[in-house]
Structure formats: structure tokens, C-alpha cells
Amino acid sequence: MDLQNMFKKRAVSAGTDSSQTGNKPEVPEGLLRKCNKCGKAIIAEEAKEQNYICPKCGGYFRIPAYRRIELLADEGSFEEWDIEMETDNPLGFKGYPEKLESLRKKTGLREAVVTGRIRIEGMEAVVGVCDGQFLMASMGKVVGEKITRLVERAAKEQLPVILFTCSGGARMQEGMVSLMQMAKTSAALKRHSDAGNLSVNVLTDPTTGGVTASFAMLGDIILAEPKALIGFAGPRVIEQTIGQKLPKGFQRSEFLLKHGFVDRIVERHNLRETLAQILKFHSKNSCKKVRTVHEEEQSQGKREPALSFQNMSAWEQVQASRKADRPSGSDYIQALFPDFMELHGDRYYGDDKAIIGGIAHFHGTPVTVIAQTKGSSTKENIERNFGMPSPEGYRKALRLMKQAEKFHRPVICFVDTPGAFCGLEAEERGQGEAIARNLYEMSSLQSPILSVVAGEGGSGGALALAVADEVWMLENAVYSILSPEGFASILWKDSGRAKEAAALMKMTSGDLFRQGIVECVIPEPEEFTVQTMHTVSEFLEAEIAVFLEKYMAMDPEELLERRYERFRRM
């Protein structure tokens, strides 16, 4: 397997004019090829050695299936399945059998997908890799059957599924038989998922048509290689249909990341490491020990919430919660979860950067972490919309919570928002519905939920991440029905009375602890910044360990009943 077949239509002359160069020998035929990304001449073997990446422009070439597996699998661990399966001619399509036979001889493949069992850094999984050399990896009945058998066997053996897509879509020569493979592969993945198993898809260039509209987009986690073409209808079809020139970057991986349909873009040389990390997060043997050195004291019921108030007025606490240099959600993630892997997108419309979400380990236990964050600079504030989430942010958070429920991971949320974004576009895309859906689903989520109000807890925009088994607050955080300015403006038609409103609203951590709305208040240093947050993060680390020990020991029925009664009392 080398690059010659990939580039044979784009080959450039390797010869030179002896009148200009003397008796210099010609470059051997086939050594030089033309990059179809940048147009420059490259040495084929050099590109091959660099994982089929152009040494001049860094562009990605399509990589043969067996080479892909070689780059991923622990040495000698790949066991191929269903290798003898070959396609017949269900429609009696003229010339189709001859085309298939020619491709078998040319590529050494029997069909367009290679399937089997592998290990990646010692962790077992099953893998299916589409190979564009064989009819552009279009999905006929054998491709669909091999993927379905792979997924069924993975479900039976409780193994993760990793699928690499590279396809032009359904196989035209097999008509409706090909179309039915979309339903068949999707149904198999649903059964695999319902059994609590992990599936990871890696989208490569191109992933289009019926493959995109079936198994390619159904992974629990969806990765993509840079600049891969990903879409249902191809760009040419779209342009011909609508009569418009498509924008630059349309249907590329980066476009899909922005619009919420992939979790991460991963460069080829990082794929093995990234997949290994994902498999570790979902290992059936993940460590469940979360107690700290304080476990004996804490297990005796001696845990006391700290209430070391700094004698600040309610309005002063409001101002403290809004300080620009106050730690935000991303700072807590960095301090408490060093191996955090961010996952992106709501799978519907976009990736709201006001909410960060992903998976991590806490003392060896996999957890899902979700945080509202404002940013630490003007540029980042704007990028994150000052911590005001849009519907996509709440839908992303809920997607990750439901994923946590499937894999029995606790959920830890950090709340810090002046409120949900109230712009026109947020209303058009269903801001109220998105918040309501979170309240509805979180009330019955069969995983422990902890929410920490770290700064501002603004109205329903905060509550959408705080329907939890326990809610904690930092000492100078605030949590309220709306801002003091808004309260004063509505009740007194005078936003200037915000200071008076803050005292009346009982929105401070002390007020809410005494009302039984929060379970724990976390002391802050007098000057609370990222540089001084270590005391807070140490306190949180110890208390989170106790929380997880307590709530992970509950069965789902007890967990949900306690959560319901928590709010029922209010």
C-alpha cells in the first residue's frame, strides 16, 4: 500500500532535460508525486512515512485501512473479522461484478471496510475502518453487514466500537439494498448503546451521503480529522440545487465543530493517544475510590459547612461575585481535573462557548464536568458572551449529562452566569424550552449531581445547571431570582435602588444556607483571584470526595427520591 494509486491521475513528470543538467540521472518513476492540496511535488515515501500527510502543506491524504489500523493498534493485537465476505450483484447491474473484481486485485481488499478487534494501549475495542480505495468506500450490503456484525459482536462482548468513516455514501449499483444498510447499521448501534456501551466515530475526508445520515453521526463521541469534508449532500449538488456559491470552509470539520456536530477535531498523530484517553474514561474497571486522607473523620458525620463570613453587605457580595479577576468555571476545571477532555456541541445547531463541558477523572473516578464561564480577558468575555448561555449551551450540557447517566458517571457543575442570554436569536431557538428541558431531565437523571455556585447565579439561567442532589456556594457568590438592578427596576421602577434590593432579596450564601436552599458554603480568601484560589480548590477537592462517596453508594431509586424531596421541601 503506497501513494501511487492515490496520485496516478495527478502525477507530474519526474524527468529532466539533459541539455540543462548534464548527465544527472532521472528520478525513478513513481517517486515524485503532486500533492492534490498544494500542488507541490513531494516524495511519495516521505508522505507515507508521515502518516499520509503532505510534508509541504500538511494536507491530509486518504490513508489505507490496514495502515490506519497499524497506526492505532498495539503491536500484533489486530484480529480481523469477516474477511471472506464479498459483494454479489443484487440489481444485476451491468459491469458491476467486473468492477468489483478489478478493485479486489488492485487494492488487495475484498470490500470497502475492514473490521475486527484491537487493543489500544492495552484496552480492548472493536474497530471498523472504511477504505476510500474501494469504490470510494460507498456502503453496499456487505459494508453494512460487516459493520452491523461488528457492532452486534461488540454488544455481546460489551466492547467499545470505534468507526472510521471515509465514504461517498450509499452505493448506487445496489439501489434500495444499499439504502437499507443505513437503517440496519443505525439499529445495531442503538442496541449497542442501550446496553450501556461506548461508540466513538472518527470522521475523515470525505464522509458524505448515506453514511453521514446513519452510523457516522451516531457515536457517543464524534471526532474528526482537520479539514475533512463532512455532509449529507455534496457541495456540487448543493450549488447546483440552490444556484449559489458555497462559503469557504463549508461542510469541513471546523464548520461542523462550530455548528455543534462534532466533539473534537484531532490531528492524525494524536488520534491514538486521544482514543486511548477516551477508552480509559469509559473503562469498565475504572477506579471508584474517591475518599481523601480526611475520609475517616468525614465518614463519621463530622463534615461541617464553613461559614467564615467577611462581614460584607449583600451589595458588596454582589460586586465581589462580579469581579473581573474572580476565578471562573474554566479555572476550577484546571485546578481540580487535570486530565479534563472538553467535548463540544449540542448536536442540533451550535457549540456555545459560555458553557464548557467534558469528561475527566476525579481521584480515579470518571466524572462529567460542566461549567459556565465568563473568560479572563475582554476578548474571551466576548467569545464566551460574558457567561450568558444560549439554548445551544443548555442543550450541550444536557447532552453531556445524559451521556454521564448512560455510563454511570457523576455530574459536577460550576454555575457562574448573570443569566441566560436574552437576545432575539436565543428566543428564536427556544431559550425557555432549553432551560425547562434541563430542569425536567435533571430531576430524574440517574447519576449524582453536584452544583457549585462559584460567582453569579442568575435566575433560570443558573438553575438550569443546579437541579442537583446538593448545591454549594462560595462565600461571596450570589444566587437570585434576577439581578438586583432588575429587581429594583421592576418593583420600584428605579434601578438605582439595586443596593437596597440586594439586601431585601436574601441572595447571599449565608441567606441561602439559612433557608436550606444550599447545603454548603465554601470560604474564600480576602483577595480571591486565580493566584489565591488554591485554598478554595483544596476545600472543594476534599468535599467533592465526600459527596461522591455518599451519593455513588445510593441506588438510583433512593437517589432520585432524595433529589425530589430536596426540592419538594422548598
Protein Blocks (a to p, Z undefined) as FASTA:
>chain_A
ZZklmmmmmcccfbdcfklnojadcddehkaccdfklopacdfklmmmnoopafklopac
dddfklmmmmmpcghkaccehklpccddfnopghklmmmmmmmmmnopabfbdcddddee
hiacddddddfkgggipacfklmmmmmmmmmmmmmnopacddddddebjafklmmmlmmm
mmmmmmmmmmmmmnopacddddddddehjllmmmmmmcfbdcddehiacdfbdfklmmmm
nopacdehihiaklmmmnopafbdcdfklmmmmmmmmmmmmgckbcfbfbdfklmmmmno
paccddddehiafklmmmmmmpmklccfklmmmmmmmmbccdedjhlmpccfkbccdddd
eehiacddddddebjafklmmmnonopacfklmmmmmmmmmmmmmnopacddddddfbdc
fbfklmmnommlmmmmmmmmmmmocbdcddddfbbcehjllmmmmccfbdcddfkbccdf
bdfklmmmmmnopaklmmmmmmmnopafklmmmnopafbdcdddfbdcfklmmmmmmmmm
mmmmmmmmmmmmpcfklmmmmmmmmmmmZZ
